[in-house]
Amino acid sequence: MIGRAAAGPLRRLVVLRHAKSAWPAGVDDHERPLAPRGRRDASAAGRALAEADCLPDLALCSTAVRARQTWELASAQWGTPPPLRLEPRLYAADVSDLLEAVHAVPAEVGTLLLIGHNPGLEDLVLALAGDALDDALARVRTKFPTAAIAVLAWHGSDWGSLAPGTALLTGVTVPRGKKN
């Protein structure tokens, strides 16, 4: 797509950082739940994806409690959520771990949702984006906060064709839920 001729259908990778977590005393990092703000923001993220017509065909999610809760609250905003695959390797993952998981996605998936953690997700977005619309790259470089959503698009015959610098960062948003 960027720097070479487009080949294959348009694919989208939707990267969602888990929403704001709580820090209860004595709870292992993997088991930390969402904070009240995180619960609101996760639902807002699901609404934002629906409003943007950016619903996935498949979701890959870290096994951490806060990531799973983000998925549950976000996907509850959709009519019929797509299949979910819990991926233990997404917890504390770096760019190569994340790309390995993405490359294993079946070719029939057109839009993939990846729910995980920083700094891996931010690094992945920056590595994959060869270009961006508006100021999206600058925004990610500045901060990729909890509940942030980045959408990357590229043409490829399968998910294995996604490589650093080959995608266009089409948007970044940070949905925030409102207190009741």
C-alpha positions in Angstrom: 0.0 0.0 0.0 2.6 2.6 1.0 5.7 2.5 -1.1 4.4 -0.4 -3.2 1.5 -1.3 -5.4 -1.7 -2.5 -3.5 -2.3 -6.2 -3.7 -5.2 -8.0 -2.2 -8.4 -6.8 -0.4 -8.5 -3.9 2.1 -7.9 -5.1 5.6 -8.2 -3.3 8.9 -6.4 -3.8 12.2 -8.3 -2.1 15.1 -6.0 -1.8 18.1 -7.7 -1.2 21.4 -5.7 -0.6 24.6 -7.6 -2.0 27.6 -9.5 0.6 29.6 -8.4 2.1 32.9 -7.7 -0.5 35.5 -7.9 -0.5 39.3 -5.0 -1.2 41.5 -6.4 -3.3 44.4 -3.9 -4.2 47.1 -2.5 -7.7 46.9 -3.9 -8.4 43.4 -1.5 -9.8 40.8 -1.0 -7.5 37.7 -2.7 -10.1 35.4 -5.8 -10.2 37.7 -6.4 -6.4 38.0 -9.9 -5.5 37.1 -11.2 -2.3 35.4 -11.7 0.8 37.6 -15.2 2.4 37.4 -13.9 4.9 34.8 -12.5 2.0 32.8 -15.9 0.3 32.8 -17.5 3.5 31.4 -14.7 4.0 28.8 -14.8 0.4 27.6 -18.5 0.7 26.9 -17.8 4.1 25.1 -15.1 2.4 23.0 -17.6 -0.2 21.9 -20.1 2.5 20.9 -17.4 4.4 19.1 -16.4 1.4 17.0 -20.1 0.8 16.1 -20.7 4.4 15.2 -17.6 4.4 13.0 -18.7 1.1 11.3 -15.5 -0.5 12.4 -16.8 -3.7 13.9 -14.4 -6.7 13.7 -14.8 -10.1 12.1 -12.6 -11.6 14.9 -11.2 -10.3 18.2 -7.9 -11.3 19.7 -7.7 -10.4 23.4 -5.1 -10.7 26.2 -6.0 -13.0 29.0 -5.5 -10.3 31.6 -8.8 -9.5 33.5 -8.8 -5.8 32.5 -8.4 -6.7 28.8 -11.2 -9.4 29.0 -13.5 -6.9 30.8 -12.8 -4.3 28.2 -13.8 -6.8 25.5 -17.0 -7.7 27.4 -18.1 -4.1 27.9 -17.2 -3.0 24.4 -18.7 -5.9 22.5 -21.9 -5.6 24.6 -22.6 -2.4 22.6 -22.9 -4.4 19.3 -25.8 -6.5 18.1 -23.9 -9.7 17.6 -20.2 -9.7 18.8 -17.7 -11.5 16.6 -15.8 -14.6 17.7 -13.3 -14.0 20.4 -9.9 -15.7 20.8 -8.1 -15.2 24.1 -4.4 -15.1 23.5 -2.1 -15.5 26.5 0.9 -14.3 24.4 -0.8 -10.8 24.2 -0.1 -10.1 27.9 3.2 -8.2 28.2 3.7 -8.7 24.4 6.2 -6.7 22.3 5.8 -5.9 18.6 7.1 -9.3 17.4 4.8 -11.2 19.8 1.8 -9.1 18.6 2.7 -9.5 14.9 3.1 -13.3 15.4 -0.5 -13.4 16.7 -1.8 -11.2 13.9 0.0 -13.2 11.2 -1.9 -16.4 12.4 -5.3 -14.9 11.7 -7.3 -16.6 9.0 -7.3 -14.8 5.6 -11.1 -14.6 5.5 -11.0 -12.1 8.4 -11.2 -8.6 6.9 -11.3 -6.5 10.2 -9.4 -7.7 13.2 -9.7 -6.3 16.7 -6.6 -6.6 18.9 -7.1 -5.9 22.7 -4.0 -5.6 24.8 -1.5 -3.5 26.7 1.1 -0.8 26.4 3.9 -0.3 25.6 3.4 -3.1 23.1 0.3 -1.8 21.3 1.6 1.7 20.9 4.9 0.3 19.6 2.9 -1.9 17.2 0.9 1.0 15.8 4.0 3.1 15.3 5.9 0.2 13.7 3.1 -0.7 11.2 2.1 2.8 10.1 4.1 3.9 7.1 1.8 7.0 6.9 -1.2 8.5 8.6 -4.2 10.7 8.0 -4.3 14.0 9.8 -2.2 14.1 13.0 -2.8 10.5 14.0 0.9 9.4 14.2 1.8 12.5 16.3 -1.1 11.7 18.6 0.1 8.1 19.1 3.7 9.2 19.6 2.5 11.6 22.3 0.4 9.2 24.2 -1.7 6.0 23.6 -3.8 6.1 26.7 -6.2 3.5 28.2 -9.2 2.8 26.0 -7.4 4.4 22.9 -8.4 3.0 19.5 -6.1 3.1 16.5 -7.3 1.8 13.1 -4.7 0.7 10.5 -5.6 -0.2 6.9 -3.6 -1.9 4.1 -4.2 -4.1 1.1 -2.9 -7.7 1.6 -3.8 -11.2 0.5 -3.6 -12.4 4.1 -2.7 -11.3 7.6 0.9 -12.5 7.1 1.4 -9.7 4.6 1.2 -7.1 7.3 4.7 -5.8 7.9 6.3 -2.7 9.5 5.7 0.4 7.5 3.0 -1.1 5.2 -0.2 0.3 6.8 -2.0 3.6 6.8 -3.0 4.8 10.2 -6.5 6.1 9.4 -7.6 7.2 12.8 -7.0 7.4 16.5 -9.7 8.1 19.1 -9.9 8.0 22.9 -13.6 7.5 23.8 -14.5 8.5 27.3 -17.7 7.4 29.1 -19.7 9.8 31.2 -20.4 9.5 34.9 -24.1 8.9 35.7 
